Amino acid sequence: MLDGVADGQGTGWAQMNLPRTPLVQVKICGLQPQDDLSFTENPLVHHVGFVFVKASKRYVEPTAVRGAIRALPADTQAVGVFADEPVANILRAVDASGISVAQLHGNEAPAVCQTLKNSGVSVWKAISVPLSDGGLDTVLSQIDLYKDCVDAVLLDAKPPVGANVTGGHGQTFDWTILHRLAAALDGRDWWVAGGLRPDNVAFLLKLCRPTGIDVSSGVERNGRKDVRLINAFLHCVQQTVQLY
């Protein structure tokens, strides 16, 4: 047993009477086409993510995930992660893969976000948050710049110096500042990413209530998604949100 979750793939989520619109949504990111997607039966899982950034170790071709996306539950959305791709390339990837959300992790201008939205694509913009004190004003200015031209803001830990990709490094930032960032978002949807794991997600959720949480490396074993870790993560989320 791991945190009350049995070994194996059977979870019995359908019998747990969880609400179909949970107080906190979960996105499992960095999936590969061959991954076991049984965890999407859990009503907490509203999104899954595929990385379309070629520099990432989790990169997948957009065409390779179309079958997996078609097999998702009707209420589970697929997200594609991009970084500084031209709009035309993003739209081609949307068509090739079947994703419904473009998560932008580069230096995309607000105009790029708006163009994608005008094309019918939901847009999340990732904003890097320093790992420790300092830089809060910069983060607040970035929120102000993007909050009106995207569907959601994703607050992610700033990547290490020299990193060639902007996410998926398994590092947390100072979550105690989230209440200030949430206030700046003024009721808009916002997500938290960076270093989330089964053993720390409860702490985050006791500090704040984001729209959703985004996990990748924290539910991996030997570089691949591990259903047992995913189920443990979801169990911890479910146990915590019952306290709201």
N, C-alpha and C positions, 0 to 999 in steps of 0.2 A: 504493500500500500504506500502511496505518496500523497500526503496531505488529504487523506480521505478518499483518494481516487484509486480505483482498482487498476491493476496491471491489465494490459490488453486494450483492445479497441472499443469494446462495449462500454458505453457510459450511461445509457438510460436517460439521456437528457430530456427526452420527450415526456418521461414520467415525473420529472421534477417540478412541473407546474411553474416554470419561470415565465414572466411576462414576455409577450412578443415584442414589446417596445421597452427594453430595459432602461434603467436609470443611467447606466453607463454602457456604451457600445464598445466592442472589441474588434480590432483589426489585427489579423495575423499576416505579417508581411514577409516578403522574400521567399515565396513558394516556388517550387519547381513542378513541372507538369506531372511527374510521377508521384508526387506526395500524396499521402493518405488524407483525404479531405473529410473524413467522418466527423471531425470536430465542428464542421459547419452546421450540424444538426442542433447545436447549442444555440438558443435564442440570443445569447449575449453576442454572438459573432455576427455582426452586420456587414463586415467588409473583409476581403482577403486582398493581398497585394502581390504584384509581380513586378520585378525590377527590370526596367528596360534601359538601364544605364550600362553601357558596354564595359566601362572600367570596373564595375562591381563584380565580385566573386559570385553574386547571386543573379547575374544577368541571365535572362531568357529571351529567346526570339518571340516577338508578339504572336506570330502564327502558331508557335508551339503550345500556347496556353488556351487556344480557342476551345478545344474539347473540354478541358477542365472547367472553364468558365460556363460553358453550356450546361454542365452537370451540377452547378451550384443550386442551392435552394432559391426559390423565387425572390425571397427577401434578403438575400446576401449579394452585396454589390462587389464587383471586381475593380480594383484600383491599379493603375499603371504608374510606376515611379519613373520620372524623367529628370534630367539635369541639363539645362541649356540647349535643349533640342529646338530646332526651328518649328514653328507652328505646323507647317506642312507635314513634317516627319511625325509629329505627335498625332495629327489627325489620321495619317496612314496607319499608325500603330493602333489607334482606336478601332478603325475599321477591320484591321487584320486580326485583332485579338478578341474584340467584343467587350472590352472594358467600358465602364461608364463614368469613371472618375480619373482625371489626370492629376497626379500629385507631383508638384514641381519643386525640385530640390536644388536648383541652381540660382543664378542671378537674374531670373526672368523679370522683365519689367511689368508693371501693372497693366500696360497695354496688351502684353501677351496673354495675361490671364483673362482680360476682358474679351479679346478676340476668340479665345477658346470657348468661353461661356456663350458668346454670340453664335458659336458653331454648334451649340447644344451639348457641350461637354461640361460636366461638373468639374470644378477646379479647387484643389487644396493647395495652399502655398506653405511650404516648410520655412520656418524662421529659426535660425540658429541661436541658441541661448548659451552664454558662457557657463562653464562648469562650476565656477565659483563667483564670488562677489565681483562686481564691476560690469560695465557694459549694459546696465539695465536701461539707460536712456536710449541706447541704440536699438535695443529690442523693442521698446515702446514706439520708437519712430517707425520701425519696420511694420509693426502691427498697424499703426495709423495709415501707412502707405498702402497696405494691401487689403485691409479688412472690408472695404466696400466693393472690391472687384473680384472676390473669390467666394466660394461656398463655405469654406472652412479654413482656419489657420491651424497648422500643425507645429507645435513648439517642440523642437528637437535639440538634443545636446550638440553644442558646437564640436565639429570634428577635430581630432588631434592635429597638431602642426605637421604638415607634410602629407596628410591623407589625400588620396586621389579620388575619393568619393565622399559625399557629404553626410551619409547616414550609415547605420548598421554597424556602429563601432562598439556597442554594448556599454556606453558610458552614460551616467546620469548627470543632470545638472542640479542646481540648488532649487528643490521643489518648494521651499518656503516662500519664494517670490511669486508663485503662481497666482496667488490671490490678487496681486497688483496687475499682473498681465491679464487675468480674466476680467478685471474691472475695465481695462482699456479696450477689451473686445466688445463690451457693451451688449451682451446677450447673443452675440453671434456664435456659431458653432466653433469649437476649438478642441484640439486633440493634443495629447502628450505622448512623446516618443523618447527613446534613449535610455538604454540600460534597464528596462523593465524586466522583472523575473518573477517566478512564483513566490519568492521569499521577500520581495519588497513592494509588490503591487498594492497590498493592503495599506501600507504606510502612506503611499501616494493618495489613495482614495479616501483616507481619513483626513488628509490635509485639504483636499479640494474635490470638486465634482466636475471634471471636464465632460464634454460631450462624449468623448471616447478616448481610448488608450490604444497605442500602436506598439506591437511587440514583434521582434524578429529574432535576434541572436539569443535572447533570453529563453527561448523555447527550442533551441537547437542542441543536438548532440553530434559531435564529429562533423559539424558543418552542414547538417541537414535537419529539417524540422522533425521533432520527436513528438508523436501523438501523446505519449505519457506526460511529457512536460507541458504540452498545450493544455491537456485536461486538468493538470494540477494548477496551472495558471488560471484557467476559467473557474475552477472550484474556489480558489482564493478570492477572485473577483465576486463571485456569487455570494460567498459568505460575508464579504464586506458590505456589498450594496444592500444587503438585508438590514443593515444597521441604519440606513438613511431614513 
